[in-house]
Amino acid sequence: MRYTKIALLTFGAGLVLGLVVVVIEIDWLDRAASGLMALGLMAVPLGMIVDWRLATKSARRPRKARGKTQERRAAPPPRRNPRPRKPVPPKG
């Protein structure tokens, strides 16, 4: 969500700049504010696409190269039960 966040922050900065332009009536800054908002609006879908592609790319795992098949090893022999031990008398 890195690129989408940057696009939304760009739009928000343009929106705040537009509010400043309207309140303080700075006429020479109005084009910059509207341009920044338009840039942010155009960048939101692009950022979403890029973030989606990066998220799905990292989720995929590379295929393993098929080499020679490994021989199956025989199962190890079953373990014998150890001798039963005498219970330890309690201390005291």
C-alpha positions in Angstrom: 0.0 0.0 0.0 3.0 2.2 -0.3 2.2 3.8 -3.6 -1.5 4.2 -2.9 -0.6 6.0 0.3 1.7 8.4 -1.5 -1.0 9.1 -4.1 -3.6 9.8 -1.4 -1.1 12.0 0.5 -0.5 13.9 -2.8 -4.2 14.5 -3.3 -4.6 15.5 0.4 -1.8 18.0 0.0 -3.5 19.5 -3.0 -6.8 19.6 -1.2 -5.2 21.5 1.8 -3.4 23.8 -0.6 -6.7 24.5 -2.4 -8.4 25.3 1.0 -5.6 27.7 1.8 -5.9 29.3 -1.7 -9.7 29.8 -1.2 -9.4 31.1 2.4 -6.5 33.4 1.9 -7.4 34.2 -1.7 -4.0 33.5 -3.2 -4.8 33.7 -6.9 -1.4 32.7 -8.3 -1.4 29.4 -6.3 -4.8 28.1 -7.5 -3.4 26.3 -10.6 -0.8 24.5 -8.5 -3.4 23.3 -6.0 -5.8 22.0 -8.6 -2.9 20.4 -10.5 -1.7 18.7 -7.3 -5.2 17.4 -6.6 -5.5 16.1 -10.2 -2.2 14.4 -10.0 -3.2 12.7 -6.8 -6.5 11.5 -8.3 -4.8 10.1 -11.3 -2.1 8.4 -9.2 -4.6 6.6 -6.9 -5.6 3.9 -9.4 -2.0 3.5 -10.7 -0.8 3.1 -7.1 -3.4 0.5 -6.4 -2.4 -1.5 -9.5 1.3 -1.3 -8.6 0.7 -2.3 -5.0 -1.5 -5.2 -6.1 1.2 -6.4 -8.5 3.9 -6.2 -5.8 1.7 -8.0 -3.3 0.9 -10.9 -5.7 4.4 -11.1 -7.0 5.8 -11.7 -3.5 3.1 -14.3 -2.7 4.2 -16.5 -5.6 7.0 -18.9 -5.0 9.5 -19.9 -7.6 9.2 -23.4 -9.0 11.7 -25.9 -8.0 13.9 -27.3 -10.8 13.0 -30.9 -11.3 16.2 -32.9 -11.1 16.8 -36.5 -10.4 14.3 -38.2 -8.2 15.6 -38.9 -4.8 15.7 -42.5 -3.6 13.4 -43.3 -0.8 15.2 -44.3 2.4 14.1 -47.3 4.3 12.3 -46.6 7.6 14.6 -46.8 10.6 14.1 -49.9 12.7 11.7 -49.5 15.6 13.2 -48.5 18.9 13.2 -51.0 21.8 11.7 -50.0 25.0 14.4 -49.3 27.6 14.5 -51.3 30.8 11.9 -50.2 33.4 13.6 -48.3 36.2 12.9 -48.6 39.8 10.9 -45.7 41.3 13.0 -43.2 43.3 12.1 -43.1 46.9 10.9 -39.6 48.1 13.4 -37.5 49.9 12.6 -36.6 53.4 
